[in-house]
């Protein structure tokens, strides 16, 4: 991990197309701006965690549904 110290209005360049700019610093927080092409997904970490959890939950639910559908096909007399 690269750790840098930046002051307001200073930037960090990532590759050729991504710029991170310090907008404002306050006690315990930093406001940043990110300039990136539309093809680059920029998302807050906690939202990414929620997205991954949702996808995993949906996958488990779909697997269970498939399993129960297979069972109901094998045992059509059981409701």
mmCIF file of the N, C-alpha and C atoms, coordinates in Angstrom:
data_MODEL
# 
_entry.id   MODEL 
# 
loop_
_atom_site.group_PDB 
_atom_site.id 
_atom_site.type_symbol 
_atom_site.label_atom_id 
_atom_site.label_alt_id 
_atom_site.label_comp_id 
_atom_site.label_asym_id 
_atom_site.label_entity_id 
_atom_site.label_seq_id 
_atom_site.pdbx_PDB_ins_code 
_atom_site.Cartn_x 
_atom_site.Cartn_y 
_atom_site.Cartn_z 
_atom_site.occupancy 
_atom_site.B_iso_or_equiv 
_atom_site.pdbx_formal_charge 
_atom_site.auth_seq_id 
_atom_site.auth_comp_id 
_atom_site.auth_asym_id 
_atom_site.auth_atom_id 
_atom_site.pdbx_PDB_model_num 
ATOM 1   N N  . UNK A 1 1  ? 0.852   -1.178  0.000   1.00 0.00 ? 1  UNK A N  1 
ATOM 2   C CA . UNK A 1 1  ? 0.000   0.000   0.000   1.00 0.00 ? 1  UNK A CA 1 
ATOM 3   C C  . UNK A 1 1  ? 0.897   1.241   0.000   1.00 0.00 ? 1  UNK A C  1 
ATOM 4   N N  . UNK A 1 2  ? 0.559   2.151   -0.846  1.00 0.00 ? 2  UNK A N  1 
ATOM 5   C CA . UNK A 1 2  ? 1.254   3.435   -0.894  1.00 0.00 ? 2  UNK A CA 1 
ATOM 6   C C  . UNK A 1 2  ? 0.509   4.410   0.005   1.00 0.00 ? 2  UNK A C  1 
ATOM 7   N N  . UNK A 1 3  ? 1.203   5.026   0.934   1.00 0.00 ? 3  UNK A N  1 
ATOM 8   C CA . UNK A 1 3  ? 0.599   6.005   1.841   1.00 0.00 ? 3  UNK A CA 1 
ATOM 9   C C  . UNK A 1 3  ? 1.213   7.364   1.543   1.00 0.00 ? 3  UNK A C  1 
ATOM 10  N N  . UNK A 1 4  ? 0.362   8.343   1.262   1.00 0.00 ? 4  UNK A N  1 
ATOM 11  C CA . UNK A 1 4  ? 0.821   9.686   0.914   1.00 0.00 ? 4  UNK A CA 1 
ATOM 12  C C  . UNK A 1 4  ? 0.172   10.721  1.822   1.00 0.00 ? 4  UNK A C  1 
ATOM 13  N N  . UNK A 1 5  ? 0.860   11.807  2.026   1.00 0.00 ? 5  UNK A N  1 
ATOM 14  C CA . UNK A 1 5  ? 0.291   12.959  2.724   1.00 0.00 ? 5  UNK A CA 1 
ATOM 15  C C  . UNK A 1 5  ? 0.008   14.025  1.678   1.00 0.00 ? 5  UNK A C  1 
ATOM 16  N N  . UNK A 1 6  ? -1.205  14.528  1.664   1.00 0.00 ? 6  UNK A N  1 
ATOM 17  C CA . UNK A 1 6  ? -1.605  15.542  0.710   1.00 0.00 ? 6  UNK A CA 1 
ATOM 18  C C  . UNK A 1 6  ? -2.298  16.672  1.437   1.00 0.00 ? 6  UNK A C  1 
ATOM 19  N N  . UNK A 1 7  ? -2.216  17.865  0.883   1.00 0.00 ? 7  UNK A N  1 
ATOM 20  C CA . UNK A 1 7  ? -2.912  19.043  1.405   1.00 0.00 ? 7  UNK A CA 1 
ATOM 21  C C  . UNK A 1 7  ? -4.076  19.356  0.473   1.00 0.00 ? 7  UNK A C  1 
ATOM 22  N N  . UNK A 1 8  ? -5.035  20.157  0.940   1.00 0.00 ? 8  UNK A N  1 
ATOM 23  C CA . UNK A 1 8  ? -6.151  20.530  0.061   1.00 0.00 ? 8  UNK A CA 1 
ATOM 24  C C  . UNK A 1 8  ? -5.662  21.053  -1.289  1.00 0.00 ? 8  UNK A C  1 
ATOM 25  N N  . UNK A 1 9  ? -6.345  20.645  -2.338  1.00 0.00 ? 9  UNK A N  1 
ATOM 26  C CA . UNK A 1 9  ? -6.083  20.994  -3.737  1.00 0.00 ? 9  UNK A CA 1 
ATOM 27  C C  . UNK A 1 9  ? -4.932  20.189  -4.349  1.00 0.00 ? 9  UNK A C  1 
ATOM 28  N N  . UNK A 1 10 ? -4.235  19.387  -3.578  1.00 0.00 ? 10 UNK A N  1 
ATOM 29  C CA . UNK A 1 10 ? -3.187  18.545  -4.148  1.00 0.00 ? 10 UNK A CA 1 
ATOM 30  C C  . UNK A 1 10 ? -3.819  17.270  -4.715  1.00 0.00 ? 10 UNK A C  1 
ATOM 31  N N  . UNK A 1 11 ? -3.141  16.681  -5.698  1.00 0.00 ? 11 UNK A N  1 
ATOM 32  C CA . UNK A 1 11 ? -3.715  15.539  -6.405  1.00 0.00 ? 11 UNK A CA 1 
ATOM 33  C C  . UNK A 1 11 ? -2.806  14.325  -6.340  1.00 0.00 ? 11 UNK A C  1 
ATOM 34  N N  . UNK A 1 12 ? -3.416  13.202  -6.673  1.00 0.00 ? 12 UNK A N  1 
ATOM 35  C CA . UNK A 1 12 ? -2.708  11.935  -6.874  1.00 0.00 ? 12 UNK A CA 1 
ATOM 36  C C  . UNK A 1 12 ? -3.198  11.396  -8.208  1.00 0.00 ? 12 UNK A C  1 
ATOM 37  N N  . UNK A 1 13 ? -2.276  11.011  -9.073  1.00 0.00 ? 13 UNK A N  1 
ATOM 38  C CA . UNK A 1 13 ? -2.632  10.457  -10.380 1.00 0.00 ? 13 UNK A CA 1 
ATOM 39  C C  . UNK A 1 13 ? -2.434  8.944   -10.354 1.00 0.00 ? 13 UNK A C  1 
ATOM 40  N N  . UNK A 1 14 ? -3.444  8.224   -10.811 1.00 0.00 ? 14 UNK A N  1 
ATOM 41  C CA . UNK A 1 14 ? -3.381  6.769   -10.881 1.00 0.00 ? 14 UNK A CA 1 
ATOM 42  C C  . UNK A 1 14 ? -3.502  6.389   -12.346 1.00 0.00 ? 14 UNK A C  1 
ATOM 43  N N  . UNK A 1 15 ? -2.454  5.827   -12.880 1.00 0.00 ? 15 UNK A N  1 
ATOM 44  C CA . UNK A 1 15 ? -2.433  5.518   -14.309 1.00 0.00 ? 15 UNK A CA 1 
ATOM 45  C C  . UNK A 1 15 ? -2.523  6.798   -15.112 1.00 0.00 ? 15 UNK A C  1 
ATOM 46  N N  . UNK A 1 16 ? -3.071  6.666   -16.318 1.00 0.00 ? 16 UNK A N  1 
ATOM 47  C CA . UNK A 1 16 ? -3.189  7.829   -17.209 1.00 0.00 ? 16 UNK A CA 1 
ATOM 48  C C  . UNK A 1 16 ? -4.511  8.553   -17.065 1.00 0.00 ? 16 UNK A C  1 
ATOM 49  N N  . UNK A 1 17 ? -5.522  7.903   -16.447 1.00 0.00 ? 17 UNK A N  1 
ATOM 50  C CA . UNK A 1 17 ? -6.874  8.443   -16.539 1.00 0.00 ? 17 UNK A CA 1 
ATOM 51  C C  . UNK A 1 17 ? -7.566  8.728   -15.218 1.00 0.00 ? 17 UNK A C  1 
ATOM 52  N N  . UNK A 1 18 ? -6.943  8.444   -14.095 1.00 0.00 ? 18 UNK A N  1 
ATOM 53  C CA . UNK A 1 18 ? -7.610  8.628   -12.809 1.00 0.00 ? 18 UNK A CA 1 
ATOM 54  C C  . UNK A 1 18 ? -6.852  9.662   -11.982 1.00 0.00 ? 18 UNK A C  1 
ATOM 55  N N  . UNK A 1 19 ? -7.596  10.649  -11.475 1.00 0.00 ? 19 UNK A N  1 
ATOM 56  C CA . UNK A 1 19 ? -7.017  11.688  -10.627 1.00 0.00 ? 19 UNK A CA 1 
ATOM 57  C C  . UNK A 1 19 ? -7.829  11.762  -9.329  1.00 0.00 ? 19 UNK A C  1 
ATOM 58  N N  . UNK A 1 20 ? -7.116  11.694  -8.219  1.00 0.00 ? 20 UNK A N  1 
ATOM 59  C CA . UNK A 1 20 ? -7.745  11.846  -6.912  1.00 0.00 ? 20 UNK A CA 1 
ATOM 60  C C  . UNK A 1 20 ? -7.276  13.182  -6.361  1.00 0.00 ? 20 UNK A C  1 
ATOM 61  N N  . UNK A 1 21 ? -8.239  14.032  -5.988  1.00 0.00 ? 21 UNK A N  1 
ATOM 62  C CA . UNK A 1 21 ? -7.900  15.365  -5.510  1.00 0.00 ? 21 UNK A CA 1 
ATOM 63  C C  . UNK A 1 21 ? -8.453  15.559  -4.103  1.00 0.00 ? 21 UNK A C  1 
ATOM 64  N N  . UNK A 1 22 ? -7.621  16.092  -3.218  1.00 0.00 ? 22 UNK A N  1 
ATOM 65  C CA . UNK A 1 22 ? -8.075  16.423  -1.866  1.00 0.00 ? 22 UNK A CA 1 
ATOM 66  C C  . UNK A 1 22 ? -8.862  17.716  -1.964  1.00 0.00 ? 22 UNK A C  1 
ATOM 67  N N  . UNK A 1 23 ? -10.139 17.654  -1.595  1.00 0.00 ? 23 UNK A N  1 
ATOM 68  C CA . UNK A 1 23 ? -11.004 18.821  -1.676  1.00 0.00 ? 23 UNK A CA 1 
ATOM 69  C C  . UNK A 1 23 ? -10.955 19.614  -0.367  1.00 0.00 ? 23 UNK A C  1 
ATOM 70  N N  . UNK A 1 24 ? -11.075 18.895  0.729   1.00 0.00 ? 24 UNK A N  1 
ATOM 71  C CA . UNK A 1 24 ? -11.150 19.564  2.031   1.00 0.00 ? 24 UNK A CA 1 
ATOM 72  C C  . UNK A 1 24 ? -10.699 18.594  3.119   1.00 0.00 ? 24 UNK A C  1 
ATOM 73  N N  . UNK A 1 25 ? -10.000 19.105  4.079   1.00 0.00 ? 25 UNK A N  1 
ATOM 74  C CA . UNK A 1 25 ? -9.646  18.291  5.244   1.00 0.00 ? 25 UNK A CA 1 
ATOM 75  C C  . UNK A 1 25 ? -10.271 18.930  6.476   1.00 0.00 ? 25 UNK A C  1 
ATOM 76  N N  . UNK A 1 26 ? -10.704 18.089  7.380   1.00 0.00 ? 26 UNK A N  1 
ATOM 77  C CA . UNK A 1 26 ? -11.283 18.547  8.638   1.00 0.00 ? 26 UNK A CA 1 
ATOM 78  C C  . UNK A 1 26 ? -10.831 17.579  9.725   1.00 0.00 ? 26 UNK A C  1 
ATOM 79  N N  . UNK A 1 27 ? -11.215 17.860  10.910  1.00 0.00 ? 27 UNK A N  1 
ATOM 80  C CA . UNK A 1 27 ? -10.809 17.013  12.027  1.00 0.00 ? 27 UNK A CA 1 
ATOM 81  C C  . UNK A 1 27 ? -11.390 15.609  11.866  1.00 0.00 ? 27 UNK A C  1 
ATOM 82  N N  . UNK A 1 28 ? -10.547 14.666  11.524  1.00 0.00 ? 28 UNK A N  1 
ATOM 83  C CA . UNK A 1 28 ? -10.974 13.279  11.400  1.00 0.00 ? 28 UNK A CA 1 
ATOM 84  C C  . UNK A 1 28 ? -11.588 12.886  10.075  1.00 0.00 ? 28 UNK A C  1 
ATOM 85  N N  . UNK A 1 29 ? -11.704 13.805  9.107   1.00 0.00 ? 29 UNK A N  1 
ATOM 86  C CA . UNK A 1 29 ? -12.270 13.466  7.805   1.00 0.00 ? 29 UNK A CA 1 
ATOM 87  C C  . UNK A 1 29 ? -11.472 14.114  6.680   1.00 0.00 ? 29 UNK A C  1 
ATOM 88  N N  . UNK A 1 30 ? -11.607 13.540  5.512   1.00 0.00 ? 30 UNK A N  1 
ATOM 89  C CA . UNK A 1 30 ? -11.002 14.088  4.306   1.00 0.00 ? 30 UNK A CA 1 
ATOM 90  C C  . UNK A 1 30 ? -12.050 13.989  3.206   1.00 0.00 ? 30 UNK A C  1 
ATOM 91  N N  . UNK A 1 31 ? -12.282 15.068  2.502   1.00 0.00 ? 31 UNK A N  1 
ATOM 92  C CA . UNK A 1 31 ? -13.201 15.065  1.369   1.00 0.00 ? 31 UNK A CA 1 
ATOM 93  C C  . UNK A 1 31 ? -12.342 14.999  0.118   1.00 0.00 ? 31 UNK A C  1 
ATOM 94  N N  . UNK A 1 32 ? -12.613 13.982  -0.729  1.00 0.00 ? 32 UNK A N  1 
ATOM 95  C CA . UNK A 1 32 ? -11.820 13.824  -1.938  1.00 0.00 ? 32 UNK A CA 1 
ATOM 96  C C  . UNK A 1 32 ? -12.717 13.836  -3.167  1.00 0.00 ? 32 UNK A C  1 
ATOM 97  N N  . UNK A 1 33 ? -12.130 14.195  -4.273  1.00 0.00 ? 33 UNK A N  1 
ATOM 98  C CA . UNK A 1 33 ? -12.805 14.133  -5.566  1.00 0.00 ? 33 UNK A CA 1 
ATOM 99  C C  . UNK A 1 33 ? -12.048 13.148  -6.438  1.00 0.00 ? 33 UNK A C  1 
ATOM 100 N N  . UNK A 1 34 ? -12.775 12.378  -7.227  1.00 0.00 ? 34 UNK A N  1 
ATOM 101 C CA . UNK A 1 34 ? -12.153 11.389  -8.097  1.00 0.00 ? 34 UNK A CA 1 
ATOM 102 C C  . UNK A 1 34 ? -12.611 11.639  -9.518  1.00 0.00 ? 34 UNK A C  1 
ATOM 103 N N  . UNK A 1 35 ? -11.658 11.864  -10.402 1.00 0.00 ? 35 UNK A N  1 
ATOM 104 C CA . UNK A 1 35 ? -11.944 12.008  -11.828 1.00 0.00 ? 35 UNK A CA 1 
ATOM 105 C C  . UNK A 1 35 ? -11.484 10.738  -12.515 1.00 0.00 ? 35 UNK A C  1 
ATOM 106 N N  . UNK A 1 36 ? -12.421 10.066  -13.177 1.00 0.00 ? 36 UNK A N  1 
ATOM 107 C CA . UNK A 1 36 ? -12.099 8.825   -13.872 1.00 0.00 ? 36 UNK A CA 1 
ATOM 108 C C  . UNK A 1 36 ? -13.004 8.681   -15.079 1.00 0.00 ? 36 UNK A C  1 
ATOM 109 N N  . UNK A 1 37 ? -12.564 7.938   -16.083 1.00 0.00 ? 37 UNK A N  1 
ATOM 110 C CA . UNK A 1 37 ? -13.415 7.706   -17.239 1.00 0.00 ? 37 UNK A CA 1 
ATOM 111 C C  . UNK A 1 37 ? -14.673 6.945   -16.829 1.00 0.00 ? 37 UNK A C  1 
ATOM 112 N N  . UNK A 1 38 ? -15.717 7.068   -17.633 1.00 0.00 ? 38 UNK A N  1 
ATOM 113 C CA . UNK A 1 38 ? -16.975 6.374   -17.343 1.00 0.00 ? 38 UNK A CA 1 
ATOM 114 C C  . UNK A 1 38 ? -16.790 4.862   -17.267 1.00 0.00 ? 38 UNK A C  1 
ATOM 115 N N  . UNK A 1 39 ? -15.777 4.348   -17.946 1.00 0.00 ? 39 UNK A N  1 
ATOM 116 C CA . UNK A 1 39 ? -15.554 2.904   -17.957 1.00 0.00 ? 39 UNK A CA 1 
ATOM 117 C C  . UNK A 1 39 ? -14.943 2.389   -16.653 1.00 0.00 ? 39 UNK A C  1 
ATOM 118 N N  . UNK A 1 40 ? -14.488 3.288   -15.786 1.00 0.00 ? 40 UNK A N  1 
ATOM 119 C CA . UNK A 1 40 ? -13.892 2.898   -14.507 1.00 0.00 ? 40 UNK A CA 1 
ATOM 120 C C  . UNK A 1 40 ? -14.955 3.013   -13.422 1.00 0.00 ? 40 UNK A C  1 
ATOM 121 N N  . UNK A 1 41 ? -15.216 1.913   -12.742 1.00 0.00 ? 41 UNK A N  1 
ATOM 122 C CA . UNK A 1 41 ? -16.220 1.899   -11.674 1.00 0.00 ? 41 UNK A CA 1 
ATOM 123 C C  . UNK A 1 41 ? -15.588 2.459   -10.405 1.00 0.00 ? 41 UNK A C  1 
ATOM 124 N N  . UNK A 1 42 ? -16.216 3.473   -9.847  1.00 0.00 ? 42 UNK A N  1 
ATOM 125 C CA . UNK A 1 42 ? -15.765 4.067   -8.589  1.00 0.00 ? 42 UNK A CA 1 
ATOM 126 C C  . UNK A 1 42 ? -16.904 3.903   -7.592  1.00 0.00 ? 42 UNK A C  1 
ATOM 127 N N  . UNK A 1 43 ? -16.653 3.192   -6.492  1.00 0.00 ? 43 UNK A N  1 
ATOM 128 C CA . UNK A 1 43 ? -17.703 2.915   -5.519  1.00 0.00 ? 43 UNK A CA 1 
ATOM 129 C C  . UNK A 1 43 ? -17.091 2.908   -4.120  1.00 0.00 ? 43 UNK A C  1 
ATOM 130 N N  . UNK A 1 44 ? -17.867 3.405   -3.148  1.00 0.00 ? 44 UNK A N  1 
ATOM 131 C CA . UNK A 1 44 ? -17.402 3.395   -1.758  1.00 0.00 ? 44 UNK A CA 1 
ATOM 132 C C  . UNK A 1 44 ? -17.270 1.951   -1.280  1.00 0.00 ? 44 UNK A C  1 
ATOM 133 N N  . UNK A 1 45 ? -16.283 1.705   -0.443  1.00 0.00 ? 45 UNK A N  1 
ATOM 134 C CA . UNK A 1 45 ? -16.005 0.359   0.037   1.00 0.00 ? 45 UNK A CA 1 
ATOM 135 C C  . UNK A 1 45 ? -17.186 -0.302  0.715   1.00 0.00 ? 45 UNK A C  1 
ATOM 136 N N  . UNK A 1 46 ? -17.917 0.438   1.554   1.00 0.00 ? 46 UNK A N  1 
ATOM 137 C CA . UNK A 1 46 ? -19.043 -0.183  2.268   1.00 0.00 ? 46 UNK A CA 1 
ATOM 138 C C  . UNK A 1 46 ? -20.168 -0.566  1.318   1.00 0.00 ? 46 UNK A C  1 
ATOM 139 N N  . UNK A 1 47 ? -20.323 0.161   0.217   1.00 0.00 ? 47 UNK A N  1 
ATOM 140 C CA . UNK A 1 47 ? -21.330 -0.213  -0.774  1.00 0.00 ? 47 UNK A CA 1 
ATOM 141 C C  . UNK A 1 47 ? -20.904 -1.447  -1.550  1.00 0.00 ? 47 UNK A C  1 
ATOM 142 N N  . UNK A 1 48 ? -19.606 -1.562  -1.799  1.00 0.00 ? 48 UNK A N  1 
ATOM 143 C CA . UNK A 1 48 ? -19.092 -2.740  -2.477  1.00 0.00 ? 48 UNK A CA 1 
ATOM 144 C C  . UNK A 1 48 ? -19.311 -3.974  -1.609  1.00 0.00 ? 48 UNK A C  1 
ATOM 145 N N  . UNK A 1 49 ? -19.058 -3.848  -0.309  1.00 0.00 ? 49 UNK A N  1 
ATOM 146 C CA . UNK A 1 49 ? -19.292 -4.959  0.611   1.00 0.00 ? 49 UNK A CA 1 
ATOM 147 C C  . UNK A 1 49 ? -20.750 -5.382  0.591   1.00 0.00 ? 49 UNK A C  1 
ATOM 148 N N  . UNK A 1 50 ? -21.671 -4.403  0.591   1.00 0.00 ? 50 UNK A N  1 
ATOM 149 C CA . UNK A 1 50 ? -23.107 -4.705  0.539   1.00 0.00 ? 50 UNK A CA 1 
ATOM 150 C C  . UNK A 1 50 ? -23.468 -5.378  -0.778  1.00 0.00 ? 50 UNK A C  1 
ATOM 151 N N  . UNK A 1 51 ? -22.879 -4.910  -1.867  1.00 0.00 ? 51 UNK A N  1 
ATOM 152 C CA . UNK A 1 51 ? -23.151 -5.481  -3.182  1.00 0.00 ? 51 UNK A CA 1 
ATOM 153 C C  . UNK A 1 51 ? -22.694 -6.929  -3.235  1.00 0.00 ? 51 UNK A C  1 
ATOM 154 N N  . UNK A 1 52 ? -21.508 -7.192  -2.717  1.00 0.00 ? 52 UNK A N  1 
ATOM 155 C CA . UNK A 1 52 ? -20.988 -8.564  -2.700  1.00 0.00 ? 52 UNK A CA 1 
ATOM 156 C C  . UNK A 1 52 ? -21.882 -9.450  -1.845  1.00 0.00 ? 52 UNK A C  1 
ATOM 157 N N  . UNK A 1 53 ? -22.295 -8.956  -0.673  1.00 0.00 ? 53 UNK A N  1 
ATOM 158 C CA . UNK A 1 53 ? -23.166 -9.733  0.214   1.00 0.00 ? 53 UNK A CA 1 
ATOM 159 C C  . UNK A 1 53 ? -24.503 -10.012 -0.460  1.00 0.00 ? 53 UNK A C  1 
ATOM 160 N N  . UNK A 1 54 ? -25.057 -9.033  -1.163  1.00 0.00 ? 54 UNK A N  1 
ATOM 161 C CA . UNK A 1 54 ? -26.333 -9.211  -1.858  1.00 0.00 ? 54 UNK A CA 1 
ATOM 162 C C  . UNK A 1 54 ? -26.204 -10.250 -2.965  1.00 0.00 ? 54 UNK A C  1 
ATOM 163 N N  . UNK A 1 55 ? -25.142 -10.159 -3.738  1.00 0.00 ? 55 UNK A N  1 
ATOM 164 C CA . UNK A 1 55 ? -24.928 -11.118 -4.825  1.00 0.00 ? 55 UNK A CA 1 
ATOM 165 C C  . UNK A 1 55 ? -24.773 -12.522 -4.254  1.00 0.00 ? 55 UNK A C  1 
ATOM 166 N N  . UNK A 1 56 ? -24.013 -12.648 -3.146  1.00 0.00 ? 56 UNK A N  1 
ATOM 167 C CA . UNK A 1 56 ? -23.840 -13.957 -2.539  1.00 0.00 ? 56 UNK A CA 1 
ATOM 168 C C  . UNK A 1 56 ? -25.169 -14.483 -2.009  1.00 0.00 ? 56 UNK A C  1 
ATOM 169 N N  . UNK A 1 57 ? -25.968 -13.631 -1.372  1.00 0.00 ? 57 UNK A N  1 
ATOM 170 C CA . UNK A 1 57 ? -27.272 -14.045 -0.865  1.00 0.00 ? 57 UNK A CA 1 
ATOM 171 C C  . UNK A 1 57 ? -28.180 -14.480 -2.006  1.00 0.00 ? 57 UNK A C  1 
ATOM 172 N N  . UNK A 1 58 ? -28.196 -13.698 -3.077  1.00 0.00 ? 58 UNK A N  1 
ATOM 173 C CA . UNK A 1 58 ? -29.023 -14.041 -4.239  1.00 0.00 ? 58 UNK A CA 1 
ATOM 174 C C  . UNK A 1 58 ? -28.590 -15.385 -4.818  1.00 0.00 ? 58 UNK A C  1 
ATOM 175 N N  . UNK A 1 59 ? -27.296 -15.637 -4.849  1.00 0.00 ? 59 UNK A N  1 
ATOM 176 C CA . UNK A 1 59 ? -26.777 -16.897 -5.372  1.00 0.00 ? 59 UNK A CA 1 
ATOM 177 C C  . UNK A 1 59 ? -27.248 -18.057 -4.513  1.00 0.00 ? 59 UNK A C  1 
ATOM 178 N N  . UNK A 1 60 ? -27.168 -17.912 -3.190  1.00 0.00 ? 60 UNK A N  1 
ATOM 179 C CA . UNK A 1 60 ? -27.611 -18.967 -2.284  1.00 0.00 ? 60 UNK A CA 1 
ATOM 180 C C  . UNK A 1 60 ? -29.106 -19.207 -2.441  1.00 0.00 ? 60 UNK A C  1 
ATOM 181 N N  . UNK A 1 61 ? -29.893 -18.143 -2.502  1.00 0.00 ? 61 UNK A N  1 
ATOM 182 C CA . UNK A 1 61 ? -31.341 -18.274 -2.670  1.00 0.00 ? 61 UNK A CA 1 
ATOM 183 C C  . UNK A 1 61 ? -31.656 -18.994 -3.980  1.00 0.00 ? 61 UNK A C  1 
ATOM 184 N N  . UNK A 1 62 ? -30.980 -18.614 -5.049  1.00 0.00 ? 62 UNK A N  1 
ATOM 185 C CA . UNK A 1 62 ? -31.212 -19.256 -6.345  1.00 0.00 ? 62 UNK A CA 1 
ATOM 186 C C  . UNK A 1 62 ? -30.818 -20.732 -6.309  1.00 0.00 ? 62 UNK A C  1 
ATOM 187 N N  . UNK A 1 63 ? -29.726 -21.048 -5.614  1.00 0.00 ? 63 UNK A N  1 
ATOM 188 C CA . UNK A 1 63 ? -29.307 -22.446 -5.503  1.00 0.00 ? 63 UNK A CA 1 
ATOM 189 C C  . UNK A 1 63 ? -30.340 -23.257 -4.720  1.00 0.00 ? 63 UNK A C  1 
ATOM 190 N N  . UNK A 1 64 ? -30.861 -22.674 -3.639  1.00 0.00 ? 64 UNK A N  1 
ATOM 191 C CA . UNK A 1 64 ? -31.896 -23.359 -2.865  1.00 0.00 ? 64 UNK A CA 1 
ATOM 192 C C  . UNK A 1 64 ? -33.158 -23.551 -3.694  1.00 0.00 ? 64 UNK A C  1 
ATOM 193 N N  . UNK A 1 65 ? -33.560 -22.530 -4.425  1.00 0.00 ? 65 UNK A N  1 
ATOM 194 C CA . UNK A 1 65 ? -34.749 -22.630 -5.270  1.00 0.00 ? 65 UNK A CA 1 
ATOM 195 C C  . UNK A 1 65 ? -34.566 -23.729 -6.306  1.00 0.00 ? 65 UNK A C  1 
ATOM 196 N N  . UNK A 1 66 ? -33.391 -23.797 -6.920  1.00 0.00 ? 66 UNK A N  1 
ATOM 197 C CA . UNK A 1 66 ? -33.117 -24.844 -7.901  1.00 0.00 ? 66 UNK A CA 1 
ATOM 198 C C  . UNK A 1 66 ? -33.197 -26.224 -7.252  1.00 0.00 ? 66 UNK A C  1 
ATOM 199 N N  . UNK A 1 67 ? -32.646 -26.313 -6.050  1.00 0.00 ? 67 UNK A N  1 
ATOM 200 C CA . UNK A 1 67 ? -32.656 -27.584 -5.322  1.00 0.00 ? 67 UNK A CA 1 
ATOM 201 C C  . UNK A 1 67 ? -34.090 -28.020 -5.027  1.00 0.00 ? 67 UNK A C  1 
ATOM 202 N N  . UNK A 1 68 ? -34.912 -27.107 -4.516  1.00 0.00 ? 68 UNK A N  1 
ATOM 203 C CA . UNK A 1 68 ? -36.289 -27.457 -4.189  1.00 0.00 ? 68 UNK A CA 1 
ATOM 204 C C  . UNK A 1 68 ? -37.122 -27.730 -5.441  1.00 0.00 ? 68 UNK A C  1 
ATOM 205 N N  . UNK A 1 69 ? -36.835 -27.033 -6.519  1.00 0.00 ? 69 UNK A N  1 
ATOM 206 C CA . UNK A 1 69 ? -37.530 -27.328 -7.776  1.00 0.00 ? 69 UNK A CA 1 
ATOM 207 C C  . UNK A 1 69 ? -37.184 -28.733 -8.254  1.00 0.00 ? 69 UNK A C  1 
ATOM 208 N N  . UNK A 1 70 ? -35.921 -29.111 -8.117  1.00 0.00 ? 70 UNK A N  1 
ATOM 209 C CA . UNK A 1 70 ? -35.508 -30.459 -8.504  1.00 0.00 ? 70 UNK A CA 1 
ATOM 210 C C  . UNK A 1 70 ? -36.203 -31.498 -7.629  1.00 0.00 ? 70 UNK A C  1 
ATOM 211 N N  . UNK A 1 71 ? -36.305 -31.225 -6.326  1.00 0.00 ? 71 UNK A N  1 
ATOM 212 C CA . UNK A 1 71 ? -36.987 -32.141 -5.414  1.00 0.00 ? 71 UNK A CA 1 
ATOM 213 C C  . UNK A 1 71 ? -38.464 -32.268 -5.770  1.00 0.00 ? 71 UNK A C  1 
ATOM 214 N N  . UNK A 1 72 ? -39.105 -31.141 -6.079  1.00 0.00 ? 72 UNK A N  1 
ATOM 215 C CA . UNK A 1 72 ? -40.534 -31.189 -6.404  1.00 0.00 ? 72 UNK A CA 1 
ATOM 216 C C  . UNK A 1 72 ? -40.769 -31.943 -7.716  1.00 0.00 ? 72 UNK A C  1 
ATOM 217 N N  . UNK A 1 73 ? -39.786 -31.905 -8.622  1.00 0.00 ? 73 UNK A N  1 
ATOM 218 C CA . UNK A 1 73 ? -39.899 -32.680 -9.852  1.00 0.00 ? 73 UNK A CA 1 
ATOM 219 C C  . UNK A 1 73 ? -39.780 -34.175 -9.559  1.00 0.00 ? 73 UNK A C  1 
ATOM 220 N N  . UNK A 1 74 ? -38.928 -34.523 -8.579  1.00 0.00 ? 74 UNK A N  1 
ATOM 221 C CA . UNK A 1 74 ? -38.741 -35.925 -8.215  1.00 0.00 ? 74 UNK A CA 1 
ATOM 222 C C  . UNK A 1 74 ? -39.909 -36.471 -7.411  1.00 0.00 ? 74 UNK A C  1 
ATOM 223 N N  . UNK A 1 75 ? -40.499 -35.616 -6.607  1.00 0.00 ? 75 UNK A N  1 
ATOM 224 C CA . UNK A 1 75 ? -41.586 -36.035 -5.716  1.00 0.00 ? 75 UNK A CA 1 
ATOM 225 C C  . UNK A 1 75 ? -42.801 -35.129 -5.926  1.00 0.00 ? 75 UNK A C  1 
ATOM 226 N N  . UNK A 1 76 ? -43.478 -35.249 -7.056  1.00 0.00 ? 76 UNK A N  1 
ATOM 227 C CA . UNK A 1 76 ? -44.591 -34.333 -7.363  1.00 0.00 ? 76 UNK A CA 1 
ATOM 228 C C  . UNK A 1 76 ? -45.780 -34.494 -6.428  1.00 0.00 ? 76 UNK A C  1 
ATOM 229 N N  . UNK A 1 77 ? -45.892 -35.628 -5.755  1.00 0.00 ? 77 UNK A N  1 
ATOM 230 C CA . UNK A 1 77 ? -47.020 -35.854 -4.862  1.00 0.00 ? 77 UNK A CA 1 
ATOM 231 C C  . UNK A 1 77 ? -46.859 -35.149 -3.522  1.00 0.00 ? 77 UNK A C  1 
ATOM 232 N N  . UNK A 1 78 ? -45.659 -34.642 -3.222  1.00 0.00 ? 78 UNK A N  1 
ATOM 233 C CA . UNK A 1 78 ? -45.415 -33.951 -1.958  1.00 0.00 ? 78 UNK A CA 1 
ATOM 234 C C  . UNK A 1 78 ? -45.611 -32.457 -2.185  1.00 0.00 ? 78 UNK A C  1 
ATOM 235 N N  . UNK A 1 79 ? -46.542 -31.868 -1.471  1.00 0.00 ? 79 UNK A N  1 
ATOM 236 C CA . UNK A 1 79 ? -46.809 -30.441 -1.675  1.00 0.00 ? 79 UNK A CA 1 
ATOM 237 C C  . UNK A 1 79 ? -46.203 -29.628 -0.578  1.00 0.00 ? 79 UNK A C  1 
# 
